[in-house]
Amino acid sequence: MKPPIRPAADRDADAVIDLWTEAYVTLGVGGRTTPYADTDFAHSMRHGEVSVVDEPDGIVGVVVLLPPGAPEQAVGRPGEAELARLAVAAKARRMGIGRALACFCEQRARAGGWEAIVLWSRPAQVEAHRLYESLGYLRAPERDSVDETGHGRVVFRLGL
């Protein structure tokens, strides 16, 4: 069964911030070391489409889709949307939520007539890499980089 995906609302800020912090700081490897904050949520809401998956006990999945040209994009080029901050609660992993959120972004990008979706991930996030590759994303190693914190970024691209 497909999880229900809806646009995030301001009331979701705390839950989304907690989810990002769990996924990328508490359980994350090779990247961010500081918790997410209200400003991260506000920037994402202002510059992209933040979508969440609700379960009876709260939000268990979130993703941000940045349209082409959005100032928050880290690796997107003209005509490319950028999928960012895809996170699924540890208790809800392996239930298809991450896949459903990524597919939702693809549908939105196709509807927008955009050329491609790109994303970046940390080198050690191999489980996420397998998900992206299973959805048709291809590695774009020529676009890999090191961010301002000294951590590597590996880039994936899905042509639409």
N, C-alpha and C positions, 0 to 999 in steps of 0.2 A: 504494500500500500504506500502511495506517495504521501510524504509528510506535508502538512499544510504550511505553505510559505506565504508570509504577508509582509507588507512594508513595515519597517521599524517606526516606532513613534517615540516622542520625547520621553514618555513614561518608561521606555525600555532601556534607557541609558545605563542604569546601574547593572542590570542583568547582562547587557552586552559587554560592558567594561569588565565585569567579572569573568565572563566567558573568554574574552580575548586574553585577559591576564592568565587565566588557567591554561589556555592552549599555548600561548607564546612565551610566557615567563615561567610559571610554575612547572609545567610539563615540557616546555619548549627546549630545544637544543640548538646551540650555536647561534644565538641571536640576542634578542632584547632581554635586558635584565631588570628593567624598571616597570612597575605596573602601569596599565593604561589608565587614562584619566578622562574626565568630562570633556576636555578640549579635543581629545582623539575622537570621541563620539560625535561631538559637534562638527568637527572638520569633515568627517565622513558623511554626516547627514547633509551638510551644506554642499559638498562637491560631488556626491555620488548617490547611488540608490542603495540604501541599507535594507537588507531583507533578513527576516528571522523565521525560525521554525519554533512554534509553541507546542509544548506538551502540557498535560495537566499540572505538572509540578514546575513549570516555568519554561524559559527560553533555552533550547538545547542546541541551536545552530544559528549561525549568522554569517553573512557575506556582504561585501561591498562591491558594487559594480561602478567603476568610474568611467564616464563616457569619454570618447576621444577629446583630447585637449584639456581635460580636467587638471587643475594645478596640483592635485594630490598624486597624480601618476608618477611612479618611479621609473618604469621601463617602457611605457607605452609610447608609440610613435603616431604621427598623424594618421587618422582613420582607424586606430586601434582602441578598443575599450580595454580596461585593465581590471581583472578580477583581483580583489585584495581582501585580506583579513578573513579568509574562510576559516571558521572555527566550529568545532563540534564538541560539546561537553563530553568529558571522559566517560561518563555513565551512559552516554547515548551513541558511542562509536560503534561502527560495524552494523549499522541499521539502515544505511543508505542515505543518511541525511546530508553528508558532504556531497555525495553524487547528485542528489536532488537539487541542492543549492547551486552547484556548478552548472547543471543542465538548465536551471532556471535562468542563470546569467547568459548562457548561450542563446536561449530563446529571446531574451530581452535584446541582446546585441543583434541578432538576426532581424528582429522587428524594427530596430533602429537603423538598419541598412549599413551597419558598420563592417569594415573589412576583416577584422580579426579581433580576438581576445588574447591578451598576453597576461602573464602573471610571473611573479618571482617567488622563489622559495629558498630556504636555507639548504645547503648541501646535505646536511644530515637528515632532512625530512623525507627519507626515502619512501615511507608509506604514502605520503601525499603525492610524491612523484608518480608512484604506480597508479594512483587514482587518475591523475591528469592524463597520463599516457593512455589509460584504458578509455578515456573520453575523446581521444584523438589529438590531444595536444602533443606537439613535437618540441623536443629540446631545441633551443636556439643558443648554443654555446658561444657564438660570436657576440652575444649581447650580455653575457655574464659579467659581473662586476663585483667590486668590494664596496660596501657602503661606508658612510662616514664613521661608523663604529668599528670598522675593521673586519666585519663579518661578510662572508661571501653571499652573493645572490646568484642563483641559477634561474635562467629564464625559460619559460615554455610559451608556445604560441599555438593558437588554434585558428586556422584560416576559415573564414565563413563564406 
